[in-house]
Amino acid sequence: MLDRKYIIQNAEAVAENCRRRGVDCDIEKIVSLEEQRLAKLQLTQDLNRQANEVSKKIGPAKDAAERQQWIEKGRELRDQKDAAQREQDELEAQVIELQTVIPNLTHPDAPTGGEEDANELSLGKTPKPRFDFQPLDHLKIGEKHDLFDFESGARVAGAGFYFLRNAAVRIDLALQQFAIQFLADRGFTPVTTPDLALTSVLQGTGFNPRGPETQIYSIENTELNLVATAEIPLGGMMSGQTLDVETLPLRLCGLSHCFRTEAGAAGRASKGLYRVHQFTKVEMFAFAAPDQSDSLHEEMRQLECELFDALEVPYRVIDTASGDLGGPAYRKYDLEAWMPGRGEGGEWGEVTSTSNCTDYQARRLNVRFKRPGQKGTEFVHTLNGTAVATGRAMIAILENQQQADGSINIPNVLRPWVGCDSLKA
């Protein structure tokens, strides 16, 4: 979340940022409540000071009557102090409730608007395929090659779940192996993450685990939730910790299952593997010093491009508009892969995103760092970026690499793990 002092001192700028991002936040109310809270805090401290002064007079009292008088006065002051403290606590809770829905600040170069206002920055090295036949979507390719079983998945867990079969299993594992090796060679520490996280960790990373708009599966009668992305447990790894600046940036790549309710996401464009309730993802995550985060964000974007260039997938890079950033992101880039079987004649579909969240998550999670020779600590900056979400990457590979005879070429970088050059017709 944003620093409260910053919000109060820059109320109009924060309100304008909320308007730019299309988020309804009552900044004036926060300012008013914070003024009231500070007044109650001052009153609490004054009453506590007075009570302590009265307490010192009890011992030297000249007789029992005077002693009792001071005791009663002290009790009265402490009751008043406790009442003021309760009011201050109530005001604090109201301020926090409003403060937590305020989005992060927005990079000045990010375009303003909604999804349709995003800027296309560049294209990948692989051009869109030119087919001399009618290309199939990944579901029809899956039927031909016996790759997916959505019917059995629905019988087991409901709509939106599935079984991978045959070569799809090998491709899924190959994508994981390739992404992990690729990132490990570039200084990222591979980790596997828990599939569950505490509600406090989800809230700390900016995910809402409760309410009608949530995309999170919560475990009934517990404070545990299924993770929607490795970003959640990776951010929580360092919650409450203070790092040495020499260790930054700390680069991690997390392998996790991801679970999302995808409420309200039904539609033709969401069919098949594109929008499901469970998938596997390799995620980049970094803790950085503030002066490192902008360049590290560009590095992550470049790594995503290199990954999908190596996978021989056509894509474009999108600079996400302010209204589509999500609460924690200061700036976000998306990679959208060309999917020939999507829509009428093919469409772009998001396959990765990378976000610089500055200190927004770290402030909630209380992740700090210290510099040698300096007093105090600072909040780190956190960044995240998809290396590969295996389901969507598989869609892009299958649909772009299909051949007229029905075979599917396997990208060179995946062949050692898949065990073949192509899926035969």
C-alpha positions as CSV (number, residue, x, y, z in Angstrom):
1,M,0.0,0.0,0.0
2,L,1.0,3.6,-0.3
3,D,2.8,5.4,2.6
4,R,0.1,7.1,4.7
5,K,2.2,10.2,5.2
6,Y,2.6,10.5,1.4
7,I,-1.2,10.1,0.9
8,I,-1.9,12.9,3.4
9,Q,0.8,15.3,2.1
10,N,-0.1,14.6,-1.6
11,A,-3.8,14.1,-1.3
12,E,-4.8,15.7,-4.6
13,A,-2.0,13.9,-6.6
14,V,-3.1,10.5,-5.0
15,A,-6.8,11.3,-5.9
16,E,-5.8,12.1,-9.5
17,N,-3.8,8.8,-9.7
18,C,-6.9,6.9,-8.5
19,R,-9.0,8.6,-11.2
20,R,-6.4,7.8,-13.8
21,R,-6.6,4.2,-12.8
22,G,-10.4,4.1,-12.6
23,V,-10.4,3.2,-8.9
24,D,-13.0,4.9,-6.6
25,C,-11.1,6.0,-3.5
26,D,-12.3,8.6,-0.9
27,I,-9.0,10.4,-0.3
28,E,-10.7,13.3,1.5
29,K,-12.2,10.9,4.0
30,I,-8.9,9.3,4.7
31,V,-7.4,12.8,5.3
32,S,-10.2,13.7,7.7
33,L,-10.1,10.3,9.6
34,E,-6.3,10.6,9.9
35,E,-6.6,14.1,11.4
36,Q,-9.2,12.7,13.9
37,R,-6.9,9.7,14.7
38,L,-3.9,11.9,15.3
39,A,-6.0,14.1,17.6
40,K,-7.1,11.0,19.6
41,L,-3.5,9.8,19.7
42,Q,-2.4,13.1,21.1
43,L,-5.2,13.0,23.7
44,T,-4.3,9.4,24.6
45,Q,-0.7,10.4,25.2
46,D,-1.7,13.5,27.2
47,L,-4.0,11.5,29.4
48,N,-1.4,8.9,29.9
49,R,1.2,11.5,30.9
50,Q,-1.3,13.1,33.4
51,A,-2.1,9.7,34.9
52,N,1.6,9.0,35.4
53,E,2.1,12.4,37.1
54,V,-0.9,11.6,39.4
55,S,0.5,8.2,40.2
56,K,3.7,9.8,41.5
57,K,1.7,11.8,44.0
58,I,0.1,8.8,45.7
59,G,3.2,7.7,47.6
60,P,4.0,11.2,49.1
61,A,0.4,11.9,50.1
62,K,0.1,13.3,53.6
63,D,-2.8,11.1,54.7
64,A,-5.1,8.3,53.6
65,A,-7.8,10.7,52.3
66,E,-5.4,12.6,50.0
67,R,-3.9,9.2,48.9
68,Q,-7.4,8.0,48.0
69,Q,-8.1,11.2,46.1
70,W,-5.1,10.8,43.9
71,I,-5.9,7.1,43.4
72,E,-9.4,8.0,42.2
73,K,-8.0,10.8,40.0
74,G,-5.5,8.4,38.4
75,R,-8.2,5.8,37.8
76,E,-10.4,8.5,36.1
77,L,-7.6,9.6,33.9
78,R,-6.7,6.0,32.9
79,D,-10.3,5.3,32.1
80,Q,-10.4,8.4,29.9
81,K,-7.1,7.3,28.3
82,D,-8.4,3.8,27.6
83,A,-11.6,5.3,26.0
84,A,-9.5,7.6,23.8
85,Q,-7.2,4.7,22.8
86,R,-10.3,2.7,21.7
87,E,-11.5,5.6,19.6
88,Q,-8.0,6.0,18.1
89,D,-7.9,2.2,17.4
90,E,-11.3,2.4,15.6
91,L,-10.2,5.4,13.5
92,E,-6.9,3.5,12.7
93,A,-8.9,0.5,11.4
94,Q,-11.1,2.8,9.3
95,V,-8.0,4.5,7.8
96,I,-6.3,1.2,7.0
97,E,-9.5,-0.2,5.4
98,L,-9.6,2.8,3.0
99,Q,-5.8,3.0,2.6
100,T,-5.5,-0.6,1.4
101,V,-7.7,-0.1,-1.6
102,I,-5.7,2.8,-2.9
103,P,-3.7,1.6,-5.9
104,N,0.0,2.1,-6.4
105,L,1.3,5.2,-8.1
106,T,1.6,5.0,-11.9
107,H,4.7,5.3,-14.0
108,P,4.5,8.6,-15.9
109,D,5.1,6.8,-19.2
110,A,2.3,4.3,-18.8
111,P,-0.6,5.0,-21.2
112,T,-3.8,6.3,-19.6
113,G,-7.0,4.4,-20.1
114,G,-8.3,0.9,-20.2
115,E,-7.4,-2.3,-22.0
116,E,-7.9,-0.9,-25.5
117,D,-5.5,2.0,-24.7
118,A,-2.4,-0.1,-24.2
119,N,0.6,0.7,-26.3
120,E,2.2,-1.9,-28.6
121,L,6.0,-1.5,-28.1
122,S,7.5,-4.2,-30.3
123,L,7.1,-7.6,-32.0
124,G,9.0,-10.8,-31.4
125,K,11.5,-12.4,-33.8
126,T,9.1,-15.0,-35.0
127,P,6.6,-13.8,-37.6
128,K,3.0,-14.8,-37.7
129,P,2.6,-18.1,-39.7
130,R,1.1,-18.0,-43.1
131,F,-0.9,-21.1,-43.6
132,D,-2.0,-22.5,-47.0
133,F,-4.7,-24.5,-45.1
134,Q,-7.4,-23.8,-42.5
135,P,-5.6,-23.8,-39.2
136,L,-7.1,-25.7,-36.2
137,D,-7.5,-24.3,-32.7
138,H,-5.7,-26.1,-29.9
139,L,-8.8,-28.1,-28.9
140,K,-9.1,-29.7,-32.3
141,I,-5.4,-30.3,-32.4
142,G,-5.8,-31.9,-29.0
143,E,-8.5,-34.2,-30.3
144,K,-6.3,-35.2,-33.2
145,H,-3.3,-36.0,-31.1
146,D,-5.1,-37.1,-27.9
147,L,-3.6,-34.3,-25.7
148,F,-6.4,-33.1,-23.4
149,D,-9.3,-34.6,-21.5
150,F,-11.7,-31.9,-20.3
151,E,-14.6,-34.3,-19.9
152,S,-12.8,-36.4,-17.3
153,G,-11.5,-33.3,-15.6
154,A,-15.1,-32.0,-15.2
155,R,-16.2,-35.4,-13.8
156,V,-13.4,-35.2,-11.2
157,A,-13.3,-31.5,-10.3
158,G,-15.9,-29.6,-12.3
159,A,-15.7,-27.4,-15.4
160,G,-12.4,-25.7,-16.0
161,F,-10.3,-28.7,-14.9
162,Y,-8.7,-31.1,-17.2
163,F,-6.2,-33.9,-17.7
164,L,-3.2,-33.6,-19.9
165,R,-2.3,-36.7,-21.9
166,N,0.5,-38.2,-23.9
167,A,2.7,-35.5,-25.6
168,A,0.9,-32.7,-23.8
169,V,2.4,-34.0,-20.5
170,R,5.9,-34.0,-22.0
171,I,5.5,-30.5,-23.5
172,D,4.2,-29.2,-20.2
173,L,7.2,-30.6,-18.3
174,A,9.5,-29.5,-21.1
175,L,8.3,-25.9,-20.8
176,Q,9.0,-26.0,-17.0
177,Q,12.4,-27.5,-17.5
178,F,13.4,-25.0,-20.2
179,A,12.2,-22.0,-18.3
180,I,13.9,-23.0,-15.0
181,Q,17.2,-23.8,-16.7
182,F,17.0,-20.5,-18.7
183,L,16.5,-18.4,-15.6
184,A,18.9,-20.3,-13.4
185,D,21.6,-19.6,-16.0
186,R,20.8,-15.9,-15.6
187,G,21.2,-15.7,-11.9
188,F,17.7,-16.7,-10.7
189,T,17.4,-19.1,-7.8
190,P,14.9,-21.9,-8.6
191,V,12.4,-22.7,-5.9
192,T,9.2,-24.7,-5.6
193,T,6.5,-23.0,-3.6
194,P,3.7,-24.1,-1.3
195,D,0.3,-24.4,-3.0
196,L,-1.3,-22.7,0.0
197,A,-0.7,-19.3,1.6
198,L,-2.1,-17.4,4.6
199,T,-4.7,-14.7,4.1
200,S,-2.2,-12.2,5.4
201,V,0.3,-13.1,2.7
202,L,-2.3,-12.7,0.0
203,Q,-3.4,-9.4,1.3
204,G,0.2,-8.3,1.6
205,T,0.8,-9.1,-2.1
206,G,-2.4,-7.3,-3.1
207,F,-4.7,-10.2,-3.7
208,N,-8.2,-10.2,-2.2
209,P,-9.0,-13.6,-0.8
210,R,-12.6,-12.9,0.2
211,G,-15.7,-11.3,-1.3
212,P,-17.7,-11.6,-4.6
213,E,-14.9,-10.3,-6.8
214,T,-12.2,-12.6,-5.6
215,Q,-10.4,-15.0,-7.9
216,I,-9.0,-16.9,-4.9
217,Y,-10.0,-20.4,-3.7
218,S,-10.1,-20.2,0.1
219,I,-10.0,-23.2,2.5
220,E,-13.1,-23.1,4.7
221,N,-12.6,-22.5,8.4
222,T,-8.9,-21.7,8.0
223,E,-6.7,-18.7,7.1
224,L,-5.3,-20.7,4.2
225,N,-5.9,-20.1,0.5
226,L,-4.8,-21.8,-2.8
227,V,-2.3,-19.6,-4.5
228,A,-3.2,-17.9,-7.8
229,T,0.5,-17.4,-8.7
230,A,3.9,-18.1,-7.3
231,E,4.1,-14.3,-6.8
232,I,2.1,-14.8,-3.6
233,P,4.4,-17.3,-1.7
234,L,7.6,-15.8,-3.2
235,G,6.6,-12.3,-1.8
236,G,5.7,-13.9,1.5
237,M,9.1,-15.7,1.8
238,M,10.7,-12.5,3.1
239,S,7.7,-11.0,5.0
240,G,8.9,-9.3,8.2
241,Q,12.6,-9.6,7.2
242,T,15.3,-7.1,6.8
243,L,17.9,-7.7,4.0
244,D,21.3,-6.4,3.5
245,V,21.6,-4.1,0.5
246,E,24.5,-6.2,-0.8
247,T,22.2,-9.1,-1.3
248,L,19.9,-7.1,-3.6
249,P,18.6,-7.6,-6.1
250,L,17.5,-11.1,-4.9
251,R,16.3,-13.0,-8.0
252,L,14.0,-16.0,-7.6
253,C,12.1,-18.2,-10.1
254,G,9.3,-20.1,-8.6
255,L,7.6,-23.2,-9.9
256,S,4.0,-23.5,-8.7
257,H,0.5,-24.7,-9.4
258,C,-1.9,-21.8,-9.8
259,F,-5.6,-21.9,-8.8
260,R,-8.1,-19.3,-9.9
261,T,-11.9,-19.2,-9.8
262,E,-12.0,-17.2,-13.0
263,A,-15.4,-15.9,-12.0
264,G,-17.3,-14.3,-14.9
265,A,-14.6,-15.3,-17.4
266,A,-16.7,-17.6,-19.6
267,G,-16.6,-16.9,-23.3
268,R,-15.4,-18.2,-26.7
269,A,-12.1,-16.6,-26.3
270,S,-11.6,-18.3,-22.9
271,K,-12.2,-21.8,-24.1
272,G,-9.9,-24.8,-23.7
273,L,-6.6,-24.2,-21.9
274,Y,-6.7,-20.4,-22.2
275,R,-8.7,-19.8,-19.0
276,V,-8.8,-22.7,-16.5
277,H,-9.0,-23.2,-12.8
278,Q,-5.6,-24.8,-12.4
279,F,-2.4,-24.5,-14.3
280,T,1.4,-24.7,-13.8
281,K,3.6,-21.6,-14.0
282,V,7.3,-20.6,-13.7
283,E,7.4,-17.1,-12.2
284,M,10.2,-14.6,-11.9
285,F,10.2,-12.6,-8.6
286,A,12.8,-10.1,-7.3
287,F,13.4,-8.0,-4.2
288,A,15.4,-4.9,-5.2
289,A,16.6,-1.6,-3.9
290,P,14.6,1.3,-5.1
291,D,17.3,2.5,-7.5
292,Q,17.5,-1.0,-9.1
293,S,13.8,-1.7,-9.8
294,D,13.3,0.2,-13.1
295,S,16.3,-1.4,-14.8
296,L,15.4,-4.8,-13.3
297,H,11.9,-4.4,-14.7
298,E,13.3,-3.9,-18.2
299,E,15.5,-6.9,-17.7
300,M,12.6,-9.1,-16.8
301,R,10.7,-7.9,-19.9
302,Q,13.7,-8.7,-22.0
303,L,14.0,-12.2,-20.5
304,E,10.3,-12.9,-21.3
305,C,11.0,-11.8,-24.9
306,E,14.1,-14.1,-25.1
307,L,12.1,-17.0,-23.7
308,F,9.3,-16.7,-26.3
309,D,11.7,-16.0,-29.1
310,A,13.4,-19.3,-28.2
311,L,10.0,-21.0,-28.2
312,E,9.5,-19.7,-31.7
313,V,6.2,-18.1,-30.8
314,P,5.0,-14.8,-32.5
315,Y,4.2,-12.2,-29.9
316,R,3.9,-8.5,-29.3
317,V,4.9,-6.5,-26.2
318,I,2.3,-4.3,-24.6
319,D,2.7,-1.4,-22.2
320,T,-0.4,-1.8,-20.1
321,A,-2.7,1.2,-19.7
322,S,-3.3,2.7,-16.2
323,G,-6.8,1.4,-15.8
324,D,-5.7,-2.2,-16.5
325,L,-2.7,-2.3,-14.2
326,G,-4.1,-3.9,-11.0
327,G,-3.6,-2.4,-7.6
328,P,0.1,-3.2,-6.8
329,A,1.7,-2.5,-10.2
330,Y,3.5,0.8,-10.9
331,R,4.1,-0.3,-14.5
332,K,3.3,-3.6,-16.3
333,Y,4.3,-5.1,-19.6
334,D,2.4,-7.9,-21.2
335,L,3.5,-10.3,-23.9
336,E,0.6,-11.3,-26.1
337,A,1.2,-14.4,-28.3
338,W,-0.4,-14.8,-31.7
339,M,-3.0,-17.6,-31.5
340,P,-4.2,-18.6,-35.0
341,G,-7.1,-20.6,-33.6
342,R,-8.5,-17.9,-31.3
343,G,-11.4,-15.8,-32.5
344,E,-12.1,-15.4,-36.3
345,G,-8.8,-15.7,-38.1
346,G,-6.6,-15.5,-35.0
347,E,-6.1,-13.1,-32.1
348,W,-3.5,-12.0,-29.7
349,G,-3.7,-13.7,-26.3
350,E,-1.8,-12.8,-23.1
351,V,1.0,-15.3,-22.2
352,T,3.1,-13.3,-19.8
353,S,3.2,-10.1,-17.8
354,T,5.9,-8.4,-15.7
355,S,5.2,-5.7,-13.1
356,N,7.3,-3.3,-11.0
357,C,5.3,-3.0,-7.8
358,T,7.8,-0.6,-6.2
359,D,7.4,-0.7,-2.4
360,Y,3.6,-1.3,-2.5
361,Q,3.8,-5.0,-1.5
362,A,6.9,-4.6,0.7
363,R,5.1,-2.0,2.8
364,R,2.3,-4.5,3.5
365,L,4.6,-7.4,3.9
366,N,7.2,-5.4,5.9
367,V,10.2,-6.4,3.8
368,R,13.0,-4.0,4.4
369,F,16.7,-3.5,3.7
370,K,19.5,-1.7,5.4
371,R,22.5,0.1,4.0
372,P,25.9,-0.1,5.7
373,G,26.7,3.0,7.8
374,Q,23.2,4.3,7.7
375,K,20.6,4.4,10.5
376,G,17.2,2.9,9.9
377,T,15.9,0.7,7.1
378,E,14.0,1.2,3.8
379,F,11.3,-0.8,2.1
380,V,12.5,-3.0,-0.8
381,H,10.9,-2.9,-4.2
382,T,9.3,-6.1,-5.5
383,L,8.9,-7.2,-9.1
384,N,7.3,-10.2,-10.7
385,G,7.1,-11.6,-14.2
386,T,5.8,-14.7,-15.8
387,A,8.5,-16.8,-17.4
388,V,6.0,-19.4,-18.7
389,A,2.4,-20.3,-17.9
390,T,2.5,-23.8,-19.5
391,G,-1.1,-24.0,-20.7
392,R,-1.1,-20.7,-22.7
393,A,2.4,-21.3,-24.0
394,M,1.2,-24.7,-25.2
395,I,-1.7,-23.2,-27.0
396,A,0.6,-20.8,-28.8
397,I,3.1,-23.6,-29.7
398,L,0.5,-26.0,-31.0
399,E,-1.5,-23.5,-33.0
400,N,1.6,-21.7,-34.6
401,Q,3.6,-24.9,-35.3
402,Q,0.8,-26.9,-36.9
403,Q,1.5,-28.2,-40.4
404,A,-0.7,-29.0,-43.4
405,D,-0.3,-32.7,-42.9
406,G,-1.6,-32.4,-39.3
407,S,1.8,-32.7,-37.6
408,I,3.1,-30.3,-35.0
409,N,6.7,-29.1,-35.0
410,I,8.3,-29.0,-31.6
411,P,10.5,-25.9,-31.0
412,N,14.2,-26.8,-30.9
413,V,14.7,-25.8,-27.3
414,L,12.0,-28.2,-26.1
415,R,13.1,-31.3,-28.1
416,P,15.6,-32.7,-25.6
417,W,12.7,-33.0,-23.0
418,V,9.8,-33.9,-25.4
419,G,11.9,-36.6,-27.0
420,C,10.9,-35.9,-30.7
421,D,11.1,-33.2,-33.4
422,S,7.4,-33.3,-34.1
423,L,4.0,-34.8,-33.2
424,K,3.2,-36.9,-36.2
425,A,-0.2,-36.7,-37.9
